[in-house]
Amino acid sequence: MVKHNPSNLRIKRKYLVWLKEARGLSDASVDKAAASLDRYLYYLDGKDLRAFNIEQARGFKRSLAKQNSGKSKSGLSVTTIDGILRDLKVYVLWLADQPGYRSKITHSDAAYFSTDRKSARAAHSSLWKPHPSPEQMRHVINVMPTNTAIERRNRAFMAFLFLTGSREKAAISIRLQHVDLISHCVNFDGRTVDVKYGKR
C-alpha cells in the first residue's frame, strides 16, 4: 500500500493552484501536471520531498522506462516520458523557491528530470500521421446521406473539418462572423473560438 505524506500533498495542492492562477494554465494542463506529480509521489512512497536527492530522480527515470502505458502492454512512449519529466522539472524549480524547501532543493536539481538528448529529439520531432487524401474525403462526403437537415449538417461539418484542418472543438465553437466569404477563409479568433492556447 502506498504511503501518503501530508506535507507532500499540501505543497502539491499549492503548486497546482499556482499553475492555474499565476501561470494561467487550463484545467487540462493542470490535470496533466497533477498526474505527473502523482507518479513521482507514488514512486517516493511517502518520503518527504524535502529529502530530495539525485538518486531519487535517477531511480524515478529508470522506473518510468519500465512502466507500461494504460492503453497497451508496451512501455511508455518517449513523448509521454518527456512530458512527465518536463512537468516535474517545472515543479522542482518552483519548489526550490518555497519556504522550507529552499535549503533542501536547488534550481540545479531540476536538471536531473531531463531525458537524454536522443530521447528528447525523438519526443519533439513531428511524425507523419496518416490522413485521408482529397479524393478519399470527396468520396466520403459524396456517399454521406442527405435526406434530413441533420444529415446535411453532418456532411457540411465533415467538409468544413477537411477544408480548414481545424480541431473539433474549434469547429464546433465557430460563428458565422468568423467565415469570410469574400476572401474564402475562416478566421479562428482565439477570443471567441475554442482554439488551442487561444491562438488566432
QUIURBEL-V776913 format. One record per residue. N is the residue number from 1. RES is the residue in three letters. PHI is phi in whole degrees, 0 to 359 (NA if undefined). Layout:
# QUIURBEL-V776913
{{N | RES | PHI} {N | RES | PHI}}
This chain:
# QUIURBEL-V776913
{{1 | MET | NA} {2 | VAL | 284} {3 | LYS | 272} {4 | HIS | 248} {5 | ASN | 261} {6 | PRO | 303} {7 | SER | 292} {8 | ASN | 296} {9 | LEU | 291} {10 | ARG | 295} {11 | ILE | 290} {12 | LYS | 295} {13 | ARG | 297} {14 | LYS | 299} {15 | TYR | 294} {16 | LEU | 295} {17 | VAL | 296} {18 | TRP | 298} {19 | LEU | 301} {20 | LYS | 287} {21 | GLU | 272} {22 | ALA | 271} {23 | ARG | 264} {24 | GLY | 72} {25 | LEU | 287} {26 | SER | 288} {27 | ASP | 301} {28 | ALA | 296} {29 | SER | 291} {30 | VAL | 294} {31 | ASP | 298} {32 | LYS | 296} {33 | ALA | 297} {34 | ALA | 297} {35 | ALA | 295} {36 | SER | 295} {37 | LEU | 297} {38 | ASP | 299} {39 | ARG | 299} {40 | TYR | 291} {41 | LEU | 295} {42 | TYR | 298} {43 | TYR | 296} {44 | LEU | 292} {45 | ASP | 54} {46 | GLY | 93} {47 | LYS | 292} {48 | ASP | 291} {49 | LEU | 299} {50 | ARG | 290} {51 | ALA | 269} {52 | PHE | 301} {53 | ASN | 215} {54 | ILE | 301} {55 | GLU | 296} {56 | GLN | 297} {57 | ALA | 296} {58 | ARG | 295} {59 | GLY | 295} {60 | PHE | 296} {61 | LYS | 297} {62 | ARG | 296} {63 | SER | 293} {64 | LEU | 298} {65 | ALA | 296} {66 | LYS | 265} {67 | GLN | 284} {68 | ASN | 265} {69 | SER | 283} {70 | GLY | 291} {71 | LYS | 276} {72 | SER | 217} {73 | LYS | 278} {74 | SER | 285} {75 | GLY | 289} {76 | LEU | 295} {77 | SER | 287} {78 | VAL | 298} {79 | THR | 294} {80 | THR | 296} {81 | ILE | 298} {82 | ASP | 299} {83 | GLY | 296} {84 | ILE | 298} {85 | LEU | 293} {86 | ARG | 295} {87 | ASP | 299} {88 | LEU | 289} {89 | LYS | 297} {90 | VAL | 297} {91 | TYR | 297} {92 | VAL | 294} {93 | LEU | 300} {94 | TRP | 293} {95 | LEU | 299} {96 | ALA | 294} {97 | ASP | 259} {98 | GLN | 270} {99 | PRO | 303} {100 | GLY | 89} {101 | TYR | 244} {102 | ARG | 304} {103 | SER | 280} {104 | LYS | 258} {105 | ILE | 233} {106 | THR | 249} {107 | HIS | 298} {108 | SER | 291} {109 | ASP | 297} {110 | ALA | 298} {111 | ALA | 297} {112 | TYR | 288} {113 | PHE | 264} {114 | SER | 239} {115 | THR | 275} {116 | ASP | 292} {117 | ARG | 299} {118 | LYS | 296} {119 | SER | 294} {120 | ALA | 297} {121 | ARG | 296} {122 | ALA | 295} {123 | ALA | 292} {124 | HIS | 259} {125 | SER | 279} {126 | SER | 273} {127 | LEU | 262} {128 | TRP | 290} {129 | LYS | 248} {130 | PRO | 299} {131 | HIS | 212} {132 | PRO | 289} {133 | SER | 280} {134 | PRO | 304} {135 | GLU | 294} {136 | GLN | 295} {137 | MET | 294} {138 | ARG | 300} {139 | HIS | 296} {140 | VAL | 300} {141 | ILE | 295} {142 | ASN | 293} {143 | VAL | 270} {144 | MET | 292} {145 | PRO | 293} {146 | THR | 226} {147 | ASN | 285} {148 | THR | 245} {149 | ALA | 296} {150 | ILE | 293} {151 | GLU | 295} {152 | ARG | 292} {153 | ARG | 297} {154 | ASN | 299} {155 | ARG | 295} {156 | ALA | 295} {157 | PHE | 295} {158 | MET | 298} {159 | ALA | 296} {160 | PHE | 297} {161 | LEU | 300} {162 | PHE | 290} {163 | LEU | 291} {164 | THR | 264} {165 | GLY | 68} {166 | SER | 279} {167 | ARG | 284} {168 | GLU | 301} {169 | LYS | 300} {170 | ALA | 294} {171 | ALA | 295} {172 | ILE | 292} {173 | SER | 267} {174 | ILE | 292} {175 | ARG | 241} {176 | LEU | 301} {177 | GLN | 296} {178 | HIS | 274} {179 | VAL | 266} {180 | ASP | 260} {181 | LEU | 289} {182 | ILE | 288} {183 | SER | 271} {184 | HIS | 58} {185 | CYS | 213} {186 | VAL | 239} {187 | ASN | 261} {188 | PHE | 274} {189 | ASP | 277} {190 | GLY | 298} {191 | ARG | 285} {192 | THR | 235} {193 | VAL | 257} {194 | ASP | 281} {195 | VAL | 256} {196 | LYS | 298} {197 | TYR | 59} {198 | GLY | 66} {199 | LYS | 286} {200 | ARG | 271}}
